[in-house]
Amino acid sequence: MKKLITILSITSTILFSCTSEKNTPCHSENKRIEKEPSILGMDISHFQNDINWVDMKEDGVNFVFIKVSEGTNFKDPKFKKNHAAAKSECIYRGAYHFYETGKDPAKQAQNFIEAVGKLVPGDLPPALDLEELGVKTAVDKETYQKNTLHWLKIVEKELGVRPIIYSDPSFGDKYLDHPDFDKPELCNRV
């Protein structure tokens, strides 16, 4: 059931983030996605090296979340290239930040905002990647939640779009049980 809700949530996010102008190069892609029973997406980063975007499109990928930043200093060197290539292939794209404990959440948010720049039509909401690999230092759940919520609020204020929390269900159940994570006005959890 969670998987179905996730698919529906991402589908609606994509459809509502897309431009509705009929004269755009991606108009036929918008129409195709509206009729699909499900859509396919993936996350990518510099770890994938050079991506064949035409093949990805032919394989049915409709959207990607592209790594932008990690922690307070790292910016993915392939982000701008991947973002431009996804856009040129009419693949909807979102930017994500890999969150690390033990680092200032405000500085992490600023690192992300600087690397993303401005959102453009076809961009999905920004995403915060929360996972076990990001737990670099010991942290209690209350501090983790407070810092994560702080990051979300900063990014929403600066970019004008409510971020998505990108996490697997077991991690979410362990760390994201604060009631604020269920408030749709604060964040979308997928």
HELIX and SHEET records of a PDB file:
HELIX    1   1 LYS A    2  SER A   17  1                                  16    
HELIX    2   2 HIS A   27  LYS A   35  1                                   9    
HELIX    3   3 HIS A   46  GLN A   48  5                                   3    
HELIX    4   4 TRP A   53  GLU A   58  1                                   6    
HELIX    5   5 PHE A   79  SER A   88  1                                  10    
HELIX    6   6 PRO A  105  VAL A  116  1                                  12    
HELIX    7   7 GLU A  132  GLY A  134  5                                   3    
HELIX    8   8 LYS A  141  LEU A  159  1                                  19    
HELIX    9   9 PRO A  169  TYR A  175  1                                   7    
HELIX   10  10 PRO A  179  ASP A  182  5                                   4    
SHEET    1   A 3 LEU A  40  ILE A  44  0                                        
SHEET    2   A 3 VAL A  61  GLU A  70  1                                        
SHEET    3   A 3 PHE A  74  LYS A  75 -1                                        
SHEET    1   B 6 LEU A  40  ILE A  44  0                                        
SHEET    2   B 6 VAL A  61  GLU A  70  1                                        
SHEET    3   B 6 TYR A  92  PHE A  98  1                                        
SHEET    4   B 6 ALA A 127  ASP A 129  1                                        
SHEET    5   B 6 ILE A 164  TYR A 166  1                                        
SHEET    6   B 6 ASN A 188  ARG A 189  1                                        
END                                                                             
